[in-house]
Amino acid sequence: MEQSSQPYRAGFACFVGRPNAGKSTLTNAIIGSKIAITSNRPQTTRHVVRGILHREDSQLILIDTPGLHKPKTLLGERLNDQVRQTWNEVDVVGFCIPANEKLGPGDRFIAREIAALSAKVVAVVTKIDLVDTKRVAEQLMAVSEMAEFADIVPVSAVSGTQLDTLVEVLSKHLPESPQLYPDDMISDEPERVMIAELIREAALEGVRDELPHSIAVVIEDIEEEETEEGPRTKIYAEIYVERQSQKAIVIGKAGARMRVVGTRARKEISKLIDSRVYLDLHVRVAKDWQRNPKYLQRLGF
Ligand SMILES: Nc1nc2c(ncn2[C@@H]2O[C@H](COP(=O)(O)OP(=O)(O)OP(=O)(O)O)[C@@H](O)[C@H]2O)c(=O)[nH]1
């Protein structure tokens, strides 16, 4: 059969692009599982989260990277280093450019940076549901004039338009390789990191404007325990904020907000690890943690 004559391909891909370009949303839409944080504020993606897409003739391992940006703090610098390191480890880069915004210096800067990589670069024009077809065509033209790309694919992560095509195209540019991960794995991110992300997401809900990038979560301990209703996973986590005033916001009046955060996070974690969960949450102030190397190391950056 024609299909079996195709060589099996496997490898790593990541999406790059300026903040808010739609990288996390696209990764989630493709993998079909909520593994990376998305928000309408730039630079929320902290950890390099992988999702694994299994297809008949390929295995595409997606790495989600934060946006490259002008570093203002030590955290910013480390994030940029992480991004560059990731770019050097992948086989295919999907360069995300929103259809609803004009190409700018930020895009050109990234285009220059990735031109030097050994990875194949596919330009991805994102958010096409926000514009008409004429505008999509204009953007495709502008993108093709900006640099040489292995392919250009317009997509919408929200409506799902062209997602299959994008996966097809990214897979086509992977190297011939045996399968790299077992069939049933969707992520090789340590469970702890994913759990911490779910708590962070719950803690940010509704207060993103007040606490844009000041929340970090550390999982202190995870224990399995037997209860009368069966086994349960006990998770001890600390939510770090930078100032006392932020602690008050996170906790809420008489702890009301914290209870909501706890319930929400517990439900999500329970789904993720498929177990009943007891969540022990504490909020701590780590003064200016974004600028303090000691804290950054402890918080996993
Ligand atoms: N309408 C529409 N909105 C989208 C689409 N993809 C992403 N968005 C929105 O654009 C915003 C940014 O998306 P993200 O996926 O967080 O962007 P990102 O590139 O990962 O951003 P950083 O983490 O800041 O680098 C969010 O509000 C998304 O809901 C899309 O296909 N259509």
The ligand as an ORCA input file, in Angstrom:
! r2SCAN-3c Opt
* xyz 0 1
  N      -9.539     34.282     18.013
  C      -8.455     33.575     18.277
  N      -7.744     33.855     19.368
  C      -6.640     33.128     19.627
  C      -6.206     32.083     18.765
  N      -5.084     31.558     19.276
  C      -4.810     32.237     20.405
  N      -5.750     33.195     20.630
  C      -5.796     34.140     21.755
  O      -4.621     34.928     21.774
  C      -4.170     35.135     23.121
  C      -2.742     34.658     23.286
  O      -2.671     33.274     23.075
  P      -1.546     32.364     23.746
  O      -1.698     30.999     23.169
  O      -1.524     32.516     25.211
  O      -0.235     33.071     23.145
  P       1.293     32.726     23.370
  O       1.972     32.991     22.084
  O       1.466     31.361     23.935
  O       1.695     33.826     24.409
  P       2.927     33.895     25.455
  O       2.747     32.770     26.431
  O       2.737     35.214     26.035
  O       4.178     33.800     24.656
  C      -5.173     34.417     24.009
  O      -6.114     35.348     24.441
  C      -5.804     33.398     23.075
  O      -7.117     33.077     23.457
  C      -7.009     31.806     17.578
  O      -6.735     30.919     16.764
  N      -8.106     32.603     17.403
*
